[in-house]
Amino acid sequence: MTNQPWTGQDFQENDGLPIAPNKPFWYMHNPNTCWEFELHKDRWLWLPTFRTLYEIAGVNNVRMVPRGGTDSTMARVRMMDNGFEILDLEMGYQTRFKTKGGGFYYASIFDIPKVSGKRIIWKHERYEYNEWRERLMFDGVIEKPDNDILSHFMDMQEKRVSRNEGKHLTPRIKKIYEHDVMKLEYMKKYSETGEPVYIEGVTPPKKGKRNV
């Protein structure tokens, strides 16, 4: 790819990551299927999730071009025809790290590697990731989810709750069940207002104030 923006840092060869190189990717969001209900900054809200389209020749209609390059133009067009929104690489959600064997390893800017011997421990910056996803909606890059779409996710959550309802549960499973019940209740509250729902004991900010 010749138009790929750069947001990361290059490592020296002897400081590269002990991992095989991979390919650049695009984030894709489908407004009908790519959502999750998340607790962020004392409130529950729906945030977009993403699928990835890698620049791998021969996969998902990505073409090989002369001199070993790739062209994902048709692949991205096909994904858009299937309802996906492609996030521009210039949004800076991707970074790369030099690998010990040569080449680069491409990753989300929210995934931070730590090398321990020959192992890599990845730390996911969840708070920053949630901030970015919420900002995408606030700025209109991704539209807020439609309530009719969200009803499908609520149905799935209700089924998840009903599977363990009334059963004798181990302490660990019981804790998960109680969390699922609470999450379902906040989902229902969100469906009534279409707005983030603050947890009990937290006072929502005044109307019109940005909370991103």
SERO-4910 file (N, C-alpha, C, O; in steps of 0.05 Angstrom, whole numbers):
BEGIN
 pado doro    nc1    nc2    nc3   cac1   cac2   cac3    cc1    cc2    cc3    oc1    oc2    oc3
  Met    A     17    -24      0      0      0      0     18     25      0     37     26     15
  Thr    A     11     44    -17     27     68    -18     14     91     -3     27    112      2
  Asn    A    -11     89      4    -25    111     17    -29    107     46    -45    121     59
  Gln    A    -14     88     58    -18     82     86     -6    104    104     18    109    102
  Pro    A    -21    116    122    -10    136    140      6    122    162      4     98    166
  Trp    A     23    136    174     40    124    195     36    137    222     37    161    224
  Thr    A     30    121    242     24    131    269     42    119    290     42    128    313
  Gly    A     57     98    283     73     84    303    103     91    301    110    111    288
  Gln    A    119     76    314    148     80    314    162     56    303    153     33    307
  Asp    A    184     60    289    200     38    279    221     30    300    234     47    312
  Phe    A    224      4    304    244     -6    323    269    -14    307    268    -21    284
  Gln    A    292    -12    320    317    -22    308    315    -52    305    301    -65    320
  Glu    A    331    -63    287    330    -92    281    333   -108    306    319   -128    311
  Asn    A    353   -101    323    359   -117    347    338   -113    369    339   -127    389
  Asp    A    321    -93    365    300    -88    385    272    -95    375    252    -89    387
  Gly    A    271   -108    351    246   -115    340    230   -135    356    242   -149    373
  Leu    A    205   -138    351    188   -157    365    194   -185    356    198   -190    332
  Pro    A    195   -205    374    199   -233    367    173   -245    357    162   -263    370
  Ile    A    164   -236    334    138   -245    323    140   -244    293    155   -228    282
  Ala    A    125   -261    280    124   -261    251    110   -236    240     91   -227    252
  Pro    A    119   -225    218    106   -202    207     78   -208    197     72   -231    191
  Asn    A     61   -188    196     35   -192    184     29   -170    164     48   -158    154
  Lys    A      4   -165    158     -3   -146    137    -19   -123    149    -32   -126    170
  Pro    A    -19   -100    135    -37    -78    144    -66    -86    142    -73   -105    128
  Phe    A    -83    -72    156   -111    -79    156   -129    -54    157   -119    -32    162
  Trp    A   -154    -58    151   -175    -37    152   -195    -46    173   -202    -69    175
  Tyr    A   -205    -26    189   -227    -31    207   -253    -28    191   -256     -9    175
  Met    A   -272    -46    195   -298    -45    182   -320    -47    203   -319    -63    222
  His    A   -341    -31    200   -363    -31    219   -389    -36    203   -395    -23    183
  Asn    A   -405    -55    213   -431    -60    201   -452    -50    221   -454    -61    243
  Pro    A   -469    -30    214   -488    -19    233   -510    -39    241   -524    -33    260
  Asn    A   -512    -61    227   -533    -81    234   -523   -102    253   -539   -116    266
  Thr    A   -496   -106    255   -486   -128    271   -464   -122    290   -458   -137    308
  Cys    A   -450    -99    286   -425    -94    301   -430    -74    324   -424    -50    322
  Trp    A   -440    -84    346   -445    -68    370   -440    -85    395   -443   -109    395
  Glu    A   -432    -71    417   -431    -83    443   -439    -63    464   -434    -39    462
  Phe    A   -451    -74    485   -460    -57    508   -439    -56    529   -431    -77    539
  Glu    A   -428    -32    534   -404    -29    550   -408    -10    573   -422     10    570
  Leu    A   -396    -16    596   -395      3    618   -370     21    615   -347     11    615
  His    A   -374     47    611   -352     65    606   -358     92    620   -379    104    616
  Lys    A   -340    100    637   -343    125    652   -369    127    667   -384    146    664
  Asp    A   -375    107    683   -398    106    701   -425    105    686   -446    111    698
  Arg    A   -424     97    661   -450     94    647   -448     72    626   -427     66    615
  Trp    A   -471     60    622   -474     39    602   -483     51    575   -500     68    574
  Leu    A   -470     42    554   -477     52    527   -469     32    506   -452     14    511
  Trp    A   -480     35    483   -473     18    460   -449     31    445   -449     55    439
  Leu    A   -429     14    440   -406     23    425   -401      5    401   -407    -18    402
  Pro    A   -391     17    379   -386      1    355   -363    -19    358   -344    -14    372
  Thr    A   -366    -42    345   -344    -61    343   -336    -62    314   -349    -51    296
  Phe    A   -314    -76    309   -303    -76    282   -293   -104    273   -284   -120    289
  Arg    A   -296   -108    247   -282   -131    234   -258   -120    220   -256    -96    215
  Thr    A   -239   -137    213   -215   -128    200   -212   -140    172   -218   -164    168
  Leu    A   -203   -124    154   -197   -133    127   -167   -129    123   -157   -107    122
  Tyr    A   -153   -151    120   -124   -150    117   -116   -149     88   -130   -159     70
  Glu    A    -94   -135     83    -83   -132     56    -67   -157     49    -43   -156     45
  Ile    A    -82   -179     46    -69   -205     39    -79   -213     12   -103   -218      8
  Ala    A    -61   -214     -7    -69   -221    -35    -83   -249    -36    -73   -268    -24
  Gly    A   -105   -250    -50   -119   -275    -53   -140   -280    -31   -155   -300    -33
  Val    A   -142   -263    -11   -162   -266     10   -182   -244      9   -175   -220      7
  Asn    A   -208   -251      9   -230   -231      8   -227   -212    -15   -233   -188    -12
  Asn    A   -219   -222    -38   -218   -206    -63   -195   -185    -63   -195   -167    -80
  Val    A   -176   -188    -45   -153   -170    -46   -135   -181    -69   -128   -204    -70
  Arg    A   -127   -163    -87   -112   -171   -111    -82   -167   -108    -73   -148    -94
  Met    A    -67   -184   -121    -38   -180   -123    -33   -161   -146    -46   -163   -167
  Val    A    -15   -142   -142     -7   -124   -164     22   -127   -170     37   -140   -154
  Pro    A     31   -117   -192     59   -121   -200     79   -112   -178     73    -95   -162
  Arg    A    102   -126   -178    123   -120   -159    116   -127   -130    127   -117   -111
  Gly    A     97   -145   -127     91   -156   -100     72   -140    -83     68   -147    -60
  Gly    A     60   -119    -93     42   -103    -77     14   -115    -77      9   -136    -89
  Thr    A     -4   -102    -63    -32   -111    -62    -51    -88    -67    -44    -65    -63
  Asp    A    -75    -94    -75    -96    -74    -80   -122    -85    -68   -133   -104    -78
  Ser    A   -131    -72    -47   -156    -80    -34   -180    -64    -42   -201    -66    -29
  Thr    A   -178    -48    -63   -200    -31    -72   -225    -47    -76   -246    -40    -65
  Met    A   -224    -67    -93   -248    -83    -99   -258    -98    -74   -282   -102    -71
  Ala    A   -240   -106    -57   -248   -120    -32   -264   -101    -15   -285   -109     -3
  Arg    A   -255    -76    -13   -269    -57      4   -296    -50     -9   -316    -46      6
  Val    A   -297    -48    -35   -323    -42    -49   -343    -65    -43   -366    -60    -38
  Arg    A   -333    -90    -44   -350   -112    -39   -361   -111    -10   -385   -116     -5
  Met    A   -344   -105      9   -352   -103     37   -373    -81     41   -392    -84     56
  Met    A   -369    -58     27   -388    -36     29   -415    -45     17   -436    -37     27
  Asp    A   -414    -60     -5   -439    -71    -17   -453    -89      3   -478    -92      2
  Asn    A   -438   -102     21   -450   -120     41   -458   -105     66   -465   -117     86
  Gly    A   -457    -78     66   -466    -63     88   -445    -53    107   -452    -40    128
  Phe    A   -420    -57    102   -399    -48    120   -390    -19    113   -390    -11     90
  Glu    A   -383     -5    134   -370     21    132   -340     17    136   -332      5    156
  Ile    A   -324     27    118   -295     23    120   -283     48    133   -287     70    123
  Leu    A   -268     45    154   -256     68    167   -230     75    154   -212     58    150
  Asp    A   -227    100    146   -203    109    132   -178    105    149   -178    110    173
  Leu    A   -157     96    136   -132     91    150   -121    117    162   -106    117    181
  Glu    A   -128    140    150   -118    165    159   -129    172    187   -120    192    199
  Met    A   -148    157    197   -158    161    224   -138    152    245   -141    158    268
  Gly    A   -117    138    236    -95    132    254   -100    110    274    -88    111    296
  Tyr    A   -117     91    268   -123     69    288   -103     46    286   -104     27    301
  Gln    A    -84     48    267    -65     27    263    -36     36    268    -29     59    261
  Thr    A    -20     19    279      8     24    282     24     -1    274     12    -22    269
  Arg    A     50      2    272     66    -21    265     92    -22    281    102     -2    290
  Phe    A    102    -47    284    127    -52    299    146    -68    282    137    -88    269
  Lys    A    171    -61    281    190    -77    266    194   -104    280    193   -106    305
  Thr    A    197   -125    264    201   -152    276    230   -160    273    245   -150    256
  Lys    A    238   -178    290    266   -187    290    274   -200    264    297   -198    255
  Gly    A    255   -214    251    261   -227    226    259   -210    202    262   -220    179
  Gly    A    253   -185    205    248   -167    183    219   -163    178    202   -181    185
  Gly    A    212   -141    165    184   -135    161    171   -122    185    185   -115    204
  Phe    A    145   -119    184    131   -105    205    107   -121    216     95   -138    201
  Tyr    A    100   -116    241     76   -127    252     57   -104    257     63    -85    271
  Tyr    A     33   -106    244     13    -85    246     -7    -91    267    -16   -114    270
  Ala    A    -14    -71    283    -32    -75    306    -48    -49    310    -42    -28    300
  Ser    A    -69    -52    326    -85    -29    335    -68    -11    353    -51    -21    368
  Ile    A    -72     15    351    -57     33    369    -65     29    398    -51     39    416
  Phe    A    -86     14    403    -95     10    430    -84    -16    442    -90    -23    465
  Asp    A    -68    -31    427    -55    -55    436    -25    -50    439    -11    -45    419
  Ile    A    -15    -52    463     13    -45    469     29    -70    476     21    -85    494
  Pro    A     51    -76    461     66   -100    466     87    -96    488     99    -75    490
  Lys    A     91   -117    503    113   -118    523    128   -144    518    116   -166    520
  Val    A    154   -142    513    170   -166    507    181   -177    533    193   -163    549
  Ser    A    177   -203    537    187   -217    560    201   -242    550    188   -263    545
  Gly    A    228   -241    547    242   -263    535    234   -266    505    238   -247    490
  Lys    A    224   -289    499    215   -294    471    185   -291    469    173   -297    448
  Arg    A    172   -282    490    143   -279    490    136   -250    488    151   -232    495
  Ile    A    112   -245    478    100   -218    477     75   -218    493     57   -235    488
  Ile    A     73   -200    511     48   -196    527     35   -171    516     47   -149    517
  Trp    A     10   -173    506     -4   -150    495    -22   -139    516    -38   -153    528
  Lys    A    -21   -113    520    -39    -99    538    -58    -82    521    -50    -66    505
  His    A    -84    -87    526   -104    -72    511   -113    -48    527   -123    -51    550
  Glu    A   -110    -25    516   -118      0    529   -148      4    526   -157     19    508
  Arg    A   -163     -9    543   -192    -10    539   -205     18    542   -223     25    527
  Tyr    A   -197     33    562   -209     59    567   -205     77    542   -224     90    533
  Glu    A   -180     78    532   -175     95    509   -190     85    484   -199    101    468
  Tyr    A   -192     59    482   -207     47    459   -236     55    461   -248     62    440
  Asn    A   -248     54    485   -276     62    488   -279     92    482   -299    100    470
  Glu    A   -260    108    491   -261    137    486   -262    142    456   -278    159    446
  Trp    A   -245    128    442   -243    132    413   -269    123    399   -279    137    381
  Arg    A   -280    101    407   -305     91    395   -328    109    400   -345    114    383
  Glu    A   -330    120    425   -351    139    431   -348    164    415   -368    176    406
  Arg    A   -324    173    412   -319    198    396   -327    194    367   -336    213    354
  Leu    A   -323    170    356   -332    165    329   -362    170    326   -370    181    305
  Met    A   -377    163    346   -406    168    344   -412    197    349   -429    209    336
  Phe    A   -399    209    368   -404    238    375   -398    255    350   -412    274    345
  Asp    A   -377    248    336   -369    264    312   -384    257    287   -381    269    266
  Gly    A   -402    236    289   -418    229    266   -404    211    246   -415    206    224
  Val    A   -380    201    253   -366    182    235   -382    156    234   -385    144    212
  Ile    A   -393    148    256   -410    124    258   -436    133    271   -436    146    292
  Glu    A   -459    127    258   -485    135    268   -492    118    293   -484     95    296
  Lys    A   -507    130    311   -517    115    334   -534     92    325   -546     93    304
  Pro    A   -534     70    340   -549     46    332   -579     50    332   -590     65    349
  Asp    A   -592     36    314   -621     37    313   -633     18    334   -623     -4    338
  Asn    A   -654     27    347   -665     11    369   -676    -16    359   -674    -36    374
  Asp    A   -686    -17    335   -695    -43    324   -672    -62    321   -676    -86    325
  Ile    A   -649    -52    314   -625    -69    312   -617    -79    340   -610   -102    344
  Leu    A   -618    -60    359   -609    -67    386   -628    -88    400   -619   -102    418
  Ser    A   -652    -89    391   -671   -108    403   -661   -137    400   -666   -154    416
  His    A   -647   -142    378   -636   -168    373   -615   -175    394   -614   -197    405
  Phe    A   -598   -155    401   -578   -160    422   -591   -163    449   -581   -179    466
  Met    A   -612   -149    454   -627   -152    479   -639   -180    481   -638   -193    503
  Asp    A   -649   -190    459   -660   -217    459   -639   -238    466   -644   -257    481
  Met    A   -615   -234    455   -593   -252    460   -585   -251    490   -579   -271    502
  Gln    A   -585   -227    501   -579   -224    529   -600   -237    547   -593   -249    568
  Glu    A   -625   -234    540   -646   -247    555   -644   -277    555   -648   -290    575
  Lys    A   -636   -288    532   -632   -317    530   -609   -326    548   -609   -347    560
  Arg    A   -588   -309    548   -565   -315    564   -572   -316    594   -563   -333    609
  Val    A   -589   -297    602   -598   -296    630   -616   -320    637   -613   -332    658
  Ser    A   -634   -326    619   -654   -347    624   -641   -374    627   -651   -392    640
  Arg    A   -618   -378    614   -604   -404    615   -596   -412    644   -596   -435    651
  Asn    A   -590   -392    659   -581   -397    687   -601   -389    708   -596   -392    732
  Glu    A   -623   -379    700   -644   -370    719   -655   -393    735   -664   -413    724
  Gly    A   -654   -390    761   -665   -411    779   -647   -434    784   -655   -453    799
  Lys    A   -624   -435    772   -606   -458    775   -588   -454    800   -583   -432    809
  His    A   -578   -476    810   -559   -475    832   -531   -471    819   -521   -488    804
  Leu    A   -519   -448    825   -495   -440    811   -471   -439    829   -473   -434    853
  Thr    A   -448   -444    818   -423   -441    833   -419   -411    838   -430   -395    823
  Pro    A   -403   -403    857   -399   -375    862   -389   -360    838   -398   -337    833
  Arg    A   -372   -372    822   -362   -358    798   -384   -354    778   -386   -332    767
  Ile    A   -399   -375    772   -421   -373    752   -443   -354    763   -455   -339    747
  Lys    A   -448   -355    789   -468   -337    800   -461   -308    797   -478   -291    791
  Lys    A   -435   -302    800   -426   -274    796   -430   -265    767   -438   -243    762
  Ile    A   -424   -283    748   -429   -277    720   -458   -273    714   -466   -255    700
  Tyr    A   -475   -291    726   -504   -289    722   -515   -262    733   -530   -249    719
  Glu    A   -506   -254    756   -515   -229    768   -507   -205    751   -522   -186    748
  His    A   -483   -207    739   -474   -185    721   -491   -185    696   -498   -163    686
  Asp    A   -498   -208    686   -515   -210    662   -543   -198    667   -554   -184    650
  Val    A   -554   -203    690   -580   -192    698   -579   -162    699   -596   -148    688
  Met    A   -558   -152    712   -555   -123    714   -551   -110    687   -563    -89    681
  Lys    A   -535   -123    670   -530   -112    643   -556   -111    627   -561    -92    613
  Leu    A   -573   -132    630   -599   -132    616   -617   -110    624   -630    -97    608
  Glu    A   -617   -104    650   -633    -82    661   -624    -55    649   -641    -39    642
  Tyr    A   -598    -51    647   -589    -26    636   -594    -25    606   -599     -3    595
  Met    A   -594    -48    592   -601    -48    564   -630    -39    561   -637    -23    542
  Lys    A   -648    -48    578   -676    -41    576   -680    -11    582   -696      2    568
  Lys    A   -665      0    601   -666     28    607   -656     45    583   -668     65    576
  Tyr    A   -635     35    570   -625     49    547   -646     50    525   -649     70    512
  Ser    A   -660     27    520   -679     26    499   -702     45    503   -715     54    484
  Glu    A   -707     53    528   -729     72    534   -721    100    527   -739    116    520
  Thr    A   -696    107    530   -687    135    526   -670    139    501   -668    161    490
  Gly    A   -656    118    493   -637    120    471   -612    135    478   -598    145    461
  Glu    A   -607    137    504   -584    152    514   -568    134    534   -579    116    546
  Pro    A   -542    140    538   -527    126    558   -540    126    585   -552    146    593
  Val    A   -538    104    600   -552    101    626   -531    101    648   -513     84    648
  Tyr    A   -532    120    666   -513    122    688   -519    102    710   -543     96    715
  Ile    A   -499     91    722   -502     72    743   -514     86    767   -512    111    770
  Glu    A   -525     71    785   -538     82    809   -518     98    825   -495     89    829
  Gly    A   -526    121    836   -509    137    852   -493    158    837   -479    174    850
  Val    A   -494    157    810   -479    176    794   -499    196    782   -518    188    770
  Thr    A   -493    222    785   -510    242    774   -503    249    745   -480    256    740
  Pro    A   -521    246    727   -515    252    699   -508    282    695   -519    298    710
  Pro    A   -491    289    676   -485    317    671   -509    331    659   -528    317    650
  Lys    A   -509    357    658   -531    372    647   -533    367    617   -514    361    604
  Lys    A   -558    369    607   -563    364    579   -545    382    562   -541    406    568
  Gly    A   -535    371    540   -519    386    522   -489    386    527   -473    394    510
  Lys    A   -481    376    551   -453    375    558   -440    350    546   -450    328    549
  Arg    A   -418    354    532   -405    332    520   -391    315    541   -378    326    559
  Asn    A   -395    289    540   -383    271    560   -364    251    546   -367    227    550
  Val    A   -346    261    530   -328    244    515   -300    252    522   -281    241    512
***
